[in-house]
Amino acid sequence: QVQLMESGRGLVPAGGSLRLSCAASGSGFRINTMGWYRQAPGKQRELVAAITRAGTTNYADSVKGRFTISRDNAKNTVYLQMASLKPEDTAVYYCKAYANTISPLRYFEVWGQGTLVTVSS
């Protein structure tokens, strides 16, 4: 069974920076694409950024140029470096991984528990 553990929650002022981390633990699996989603109060969960195992990235328009997603495949860890934070970035940030078991081969998705990021104006 795969579990995702997020870290890096915090309260930062507008214009500040914060880095989130998400580490996958377990055995007998391979992590493929990983991503960060967020959900603000009263809003739907939305994709923030995603990165394939090969390093191809995708960003929401609202965070392009401010957020950077990266990963360490050896550590099964994905990072989200956030800069120039705005109050509208306030949300619970969730890590998501697309993975597969090695044997038998089975594809699945797993979510982290979420971490709160609050940006003060």
C-alpha positions in Angstrom: 0.0 0.0 0.0 1.3 3.4 -0.9 1.0 6.4 1.3 1.8 10.1 0.6 3.0 12.3 3.3 3.0 16.1 2.7 5.0 18.7 4.6 5.6 22.4 4.5 2.3 23.9 5.6 2.5 27.5 6.8 1.3 31.0 7.1 3.2 33.4 4.8 2.8 37.1 3.9 1.9 38.1 0.4 5.0 38.1 -1.8 6.6 35.4 0.3 7.8 31.9 -0.6 7.1 28.4 0.7 8.1 24.9 -0.3 5.9 21.9 -0.1 7.2 18.3 -0.1 5.4 15.1 -0.6 7.0 11.7 -0.1 5.6 8.3 -1.1 6.2 5.4 1.1 5.5 1.7 0.8 6.9 -1.1 -1.3 6.4 -3.0 -4.5 5.2 0.0 -6.5 6.4 2.5 -9.1 5.4 6.2 -9.0 4.6 7.7 -12.3 3.1 11.2 -12.7 2.9 13.2 -9.5 0.9 16.4 -9.0 -0.2 19.1 -6.6 -3.8 20.2 -6.4 -5.4 22.8 -4.2 -8.8 23.5 -2.8 -9.8 26.9 -1.5 -12.9 27.3 0.8 -16.0 27.1 -1.2 -14.2 26.1 -4.4 -13.5 22.9 -6.3 -10.2 21.2 -6.1 -8.0 22.2 -9.0 -4.7 21.1 -10.5 -1.8 23.4 -9.6 1.1 21.5 -11.3 2.1 18.1 -12.4 5.3 16.3 -13.3 5.9 13.1 -15.1 8.6 10.6 -14.1 10.7 11.9 -17.0 10.4 15.5 -15.7 7.8 17.0 -18.1 5.8 19.6 -16.2 2.4 21.2 -16.5 1.1 24.2 -14.6 -2.1 26.0 -14.1 -2.1 29.4 -15.7 -2.6 31.1 -12.4 0.7 29.8 -11.0 2.9 29.9 -14.1 6.1 31.8 -13.5 5.6 31.7 -9.7 5.5 28.0 -8.8 8.0 25.3 -9.7 7.3 21.6 -9.4 10.2 19.1 -9.2 10.8 15.6 -8.1 13.4 13.2 -6.9 12.6 9.7 -8.3 15.1 8.0 -6.0 13.3 9.4 -3.0 9.8 9.1 -4.5 9.3 12.7 -3.5 7.8 15.7 -5.3 8.3 19.3 -4.4 6.4 22.5 -5.0 8.4 25.7 -4.7 6.0 28.6 -4.4 7.1 32.2 -4.8 5.4 35.6 -5.1 2.5 34.1 -3.1 -0.8 35.9 -3.3 -3.8 35.8 -0.9 -5.7 33.9 -3.6 -3.2 31.0 -3.3 -4.6 30.3 0.2 -5.9 26.7 0.1 -5.4 23.2 1.2 -2.8 21.7 -1.1 -3.0 18.0 -1.9 -0.4 15.8 -3.4 -1.5 13.1 -5.9 0.4 10.2 -7.4 -0.3 7.9 -10.3 1.4 4.7 -9.6 1.4 1.0 -10.4 2.2 -2.1 -8.5 5.0 -4.2 -9.9 3.6 -7.7 -9.8 0.8 -8.1 -10.6 0.7 -5.0 -12.7 -2.1 -2.7 -11.5 -2.5 1.0 -11.9 -3.9 3.2 -9.2 -4.0 6.7 -7.8 -3.3 7.9 -4.3 -3.9 11.2 -2.5 -2.1 12.8 0.4 -4.0 14.2 3.4 -3.5 17.8 2.4 -1.6 20.6 3.9 -2.8 24.1 4.6 -1.2 27.2 3.0 -2.4 30.6 4.2 -1.2 33.7 2.5 -1.9 36.9 4.4 -2.5 40.2 2.7 
